[in-house]
Amino acid sequence: MNNIIVETFSNKTLELQVESFDAYALKNELSNQETTHVVVGGQLFSRLDIKNVIDKSVISTEGGV
C-alpha cells in the first residue's frame, strides 16, 4: 500500500491509501482536456480542482526523515 497526499485548489489536503500509484498516468489524465473528473484512491475529484498529488514515500526518502 502506498500513501499519497492530494492537495486541491479548494484548500483541501487529503491523505489516501492506494494499492499502486502511477504518477505518469495521472499526469496524462489531468492534462487531457476531455477528462472532467478523475478517481484517486477511491475518491472522485474534478480534474481542475487537483493542485498536487504527492507520493508520501518520496517525501520520506528524499527528506531524510
Backbone torsions as a table, in degrees:
resi	resn	phi	psi	omega
1	MET	NA	138.5	175.9
2	ASN	-110.4	144.3	172.0
3	ASN	-102.1	129.6	176.7
4	ILE	-124.4	155.4	177.6
5	ILE	-114.7	127.9	177.9
6	VAL	-111.2	123.0	175.9
7	GLU	-109.4	134.5	-177.8
8	THR	-117.0	160.9	176.3
9	PHE	-71.8	-14.0	176.2
10	SER	-90.4	23.3	173.9
11	ASN	62.6	37.6	174.2
12	LYS	-112.5	142.0	173.6
13	THR	-126.6	120.1	-177.7
14	LEU	-121.3	137.8	172.3
15	GLU	-106.2	122.7	-175.2
16	LEU	-123.0	148.7	173.1
17	GLN	-99.5	131.1	179.8
18	VAL	-130.4	152.9	176.7
19	GLU	-64.7	-47.1	179.1
20	SER	-148.2	160.6	-177.5
21	PHE	-138.5	119.0	178.7
22	ASP	-112.8	95.7	-176.8
23	ALA	-61.5	-37.2	-179.1
24	TYR	-64.6	-45.0	179.4
25	ALA	-65.1	-40.4	178.5
26	LEU	-64.6	-41.6	178.7
27	LYS	-60.5	-41.1	178.1
28	ASN	-63.6	-41.4	178.5
29	GLU	-64.2	-42.5	-178.5
30	LEU	-70.0	-25.5	179.1
31	SER	-83.8	-17.3	-176.7
32	ASN	-74.5	116.3	-177.7
33	GLN	-65.8	-21.4	-179.8
34	GLU	-83.8	-13.2	178.2
35	THR	-81.4	129.8	177.4
36	THR	-104.6	-31.9	-178.7
37	HIS	-138.9	153.7	175.2
38	VAL	-132.9	153.0	175.8
39	VAL	-107.0	124.5	178.2
40	VAL	-127.8	119.6	178.5
41	GLY	58.7	34.2	179.4
42	GLY	81.8	1.0	179.8
43	GLN	-107.4	138.7	179.3
44	LEU	-92.2	128.4	179.5
45	PHE	-127.5	147.6	168.2
46	SER	-69.9	136.5	179.8
47	ARG	-56.1	-37.4	-175.9
48	LEU	-77.6	-14.7	-177.8
49	ASP	-87.5	-17.4	-177.3
50	ILE	-79.2	119.1	178.1
51	LYS	-91.0	-43.0	-174.3
52	ASN	-158.1	143.0	172.5
53	VAL	-128.8	124.2	-173.1
54	ILE	-123.2	131.3	172.6
55	ASP	-78.2	115.2	-174.4
56	LYS	-62.1	-29.4	179.1
57	SER	-66.9	-28.9	177.8
58	VAL	-69.3	-38.5	177.8
59	ILE	-62.8	-44.5	-176.6
60	SER	-66.0	-41.6	-176.5
61	THR	-79.0	-38.8	-178.8
62	GLU	-77.0	-29.6	-178.3
63	GLY	-79.5	-9.4	178.8
64	GLY	74.5	16.1	-178.5
65	VAL	-88.1	NA	NA
